[in-house]
């Protein structure tokens, strides 16, 4: 089953196909779709992970960094089931 990611980039709503074969998470997928290099972000995220006491700090860092890049509302699109 194909997965779809929806997001807003600088105010424009977009949807892209997603595969775990190509990307680690949906944040990497949307950055790749917009041509953004994440090497500095990934290095900083790794440092946050090494010093953080809980996973919430990593999630918070990721969400704030992507908001600063111009992303919003990053989420998987749920397939509607037939008959509903």
WOCOR-V170397 format. One record per pair of residues at least 4 apart in sequence whose ideal C-beta (glycine too) atoms are under 7 Angstrom apart, sorted by sequence separation. I is the first residue (numbers start at 1). GAP is how many residues later the second one is. D is the distance in Angstrom with one decimal. If there is no record, write none. Layout:
i=I gap=GAP d=D
i=I gap=GAP d=D
This chain:
i=8 gap=4 d=6.5
i=19 gap=4 d=6.9
i=24 gap=4 d=5.3
i=26 gap=4 d=6.4
i=27 gap=4 d=6.4
i=28 gap=4 d=6.2
i=29 gap=4 d=6.4
i=30 gap=4 d=6.5
i=38 gap=4 d=5.2
i=39 gap=4 d=6.6
i=40 gap=4 d=6.5
i=41 gap=4 d=6.1
i=42 gap=4 d=6.4
i=43 gap=4 d=6.8
i=44 gap=4 d=6.5
i=45 gap=4 d=6.4
i=46 gap=4 d=6.6
i=47 gap=4 d=6.5
i=48 gap=4 d=5.5
i=55 gap=4 d=6.3
i=56 gap=4 d=6.0
i=57 gap=4 d=6.3
i=58 gap=4 d=6.4
i=59 gap=4 d=6.3
i=60 gap=4 d=6.2
i=61 gap=4 d=6.1
i=62 gap=4 d=6.4
i=63 gap=4 d=6.3
i=64 gap=4 d=6.5
i=65 gap=4 d=6.6
i=67 gap=4 d=6.5
i=80 gap=4 d=6.2
i=8 gap=5 d=5.2
i=9 gap=5 d=6.1
i=18 gap=5 d=6.7
i=23 gap=5 d=4.4
i=31 gap=5 d=4.2
i=52 gap=5 d=3.7
i=66 gap=5 d=4.3
i=67 gap=5 d=6.7
i=23 gap=6 d=4.3
i=52 gap=6 d=5.7
i=6 gap=7 d=7.0
i=7 gap=7 d=6.0
i=31 gap=7 d=5.1
i=18 gap=8 d=6.1
i=66 gap=8 d=6.7
i=6 gap=9 d=4.8
i=23 gap=9 d=6.9
i=48 gap=9 d=6.2
i=49 gap=9 d=5.3
i=5 gap=10 d=6.8
i=28 gap=10 d=6.5
i=48 gap=10 d=5.7
i=4 gap=11 d=5.4
i=5 gap=11 d=5.4
i=18 gap=11 d=5.1
i=4 gap=13 d=6.2
i=5 gap=13 d=4.6
i=16 gap=13 d=6.4
i=45 gap=13 d=6.7
i=48 gap=13 d=4.8
i=4 gap=14 d=6.6
i=16 gap=14 d=6.9
i=2 gap=15 d=5.9
i=3 gap=15 d=4.3
i=45 gap=16 d=6.4
i=16 gap=17 d=4.8
i=45 gap=17 d=6.5
i=5 gap=21 d=4.8
i=7 gap=23 d=4.9
i=5 gap=24 d=5.7
i=41 gap=24 d=5.8
i=5 gap=25 d=6.3
i=9 gap=25 d=5.6
i=36 gap=33 d=6.4
i=27 gap=35 d=6.1
i=27 gap=39 d=6.0
i=30 gap=41 d=6.1
i=30 gap=44 d=5.8
i=27 gap=47 d=6.6
i=26 gap=48 d=5.9
i=26 gap=50 d=6.6
i=10 gap=60 d=4.4
i=9 gap=61 d=5.6
i=9 gap=62 d=5.7
i=15 gap=62 d=6.6
i=8 gap=63 d=7.0
i=7 gap=64 d=5.8
i=8 gap=64 d=4.3
i=8 gap=65 d=4.9
i=7 gap=66 d=5.9
i=6 gap=67 d=7.0
i=7 gap=67 d=4.4
i=5 gap=69 d=6.9
i=6 gap=69 d=6.0
i=5 gap=71 d=6.0
i=6 gap=71 d=5.1
i=3 gap=73 d=5.9
i=4 gap=73 d=4.2
